[in-house]
Structure formats: C-alpha cells, structure tokens
Amino acid sequence: MRHYLQLVGLLSAVLVGVIGGINWFINPYGYFDGPRLDGINSLPLGFNNRLRLAKALAVSRLRPATVILGNSRAEAGYDADHSGLADQPAYNLALGGAGLGEARRYLLEAAAAGRLRQVLLALDLAMFDPSLKTQETDADSVLITAASGTIDRSREWRRLAFILFSGTAWSDSVWSVTHQRKPVTLYRSE
C-alpha cells in the first residue's frame, strides 16, 4: 500500500509540474517572459476569457505611470497610446460593467505597482448603480492588494499558483493555442 501511495504522489507531482510548465510556456495572460512561437503562444488570448485577471496581471507586469479607469465606454473609447497621456507607459485598465468599487480596487492595484502618476477616470451614470457593489468582492480573487490598498504577499502567491496550476488556466491555455490563427478580440498585455 505504501508503494502505491508513493507512486500516486509521484504521478500527481509530475502532472502538476507538467500543467504548470505548459501554462507558463503558453502564457495565456501574457504575464511571463518566455519564448514566443508564432501560431502557438504569440498572442495572450487568455485575456478574452479572464479579462479582470489578465488586466490585473498586466498592471503588475507593466507598472504603468498612467491608467485609464472606467467601464466599457472608457475601455473602447480611450487609447493608452494617445499623445495627451504624457506619463508613459499608459494602460487602459477600464473594465466592461465596472462600478465605482471595482474601479477603486483596480486603482489601488495600479498604485501598488509603484509608478502611477496620472489617472484618467471616466465616470458615467451606470457606474453608480448599487448592484455593481458585488463586483468589488469578486475582484478580491485576482488582485494582490487588500481593500485597504496594502499589498498582501499571500495573495501574490495564490494568484501565481492559480495562473500556473489551475484547471481554469489550463483551459485558457488550450483555448489560446487553438485560437492563435483566428483571434476573436485582441487586448493589450503591454
């Protein structure tokens, strides 16, 4: 029985390692600096499936000096490369359907990255809808900052484990590989 349990443990560890290695190589959220192969992992298409996670990862990686916050109108309407945004790099952190609480949480995440100097906040009446308050707690699972704005290193490790070892990330890696030649929408990871 002991030999059997050791074999199961070893096979489980190998499987987790293989999944982590593949998710790192495919890099569906554009977070890691690995090799890029055209037609396999050149486009981070995991953005299409987990936009809130992918944008949080992009802010951590890019550490922008300027962010654009708002809902889908700001997401589609403002270009981070516009010359009016003097402090570069700039990143469009707006999210479709975002409320004030979620925009606040992503602002704290961008500030925690360390270089934030300018914020373009695009507000409209829809962002004040009280039913959007629940999204603030949904953001907790992908952000490394607590609601107070302090960095929680345990969240950083939990997020890294999620993007390397979860079935969700595996599914996004498979989806990303199968859609490299026919992308639906392209979001910027940089």
Number of C-alpha atoms within 10 A of each C-alpha: 6 7 8 9 10 11 12 12 12 12 12 12 12 12 13 15 14 14 19 20 14 17 24 23 19 29 29 30 31 24 22 14 10 12 11 13 11 9 14 17 22 18 26 24 32 26 23 19 17 16 17 21 18 25 27 21 24 22 25 19 16 17 23 24 21 24 28 24 26 26 25 14 15 21 18 12 12 16 15 20 13 10 9 8 18 13 16 19 17 24 26 26 25 27 22 14 14 22 25 21 20 26 25 17 22 25 21 21 25 28 23 18 19 12 16 21 14 16 18 17 15 18 16 13 7 13 20 14 11 11 9 16 16 12 17 19 12 12 20 15 14 20 25 26 23 14 17 8 17 13 17 12 11 10 17 15 11 14 19 15 13 17 24 22 21 17 13 15 26 22 14 25 27 18 16 28 20 15 16 17 13 9 13 10 9 12 17 17 21 16
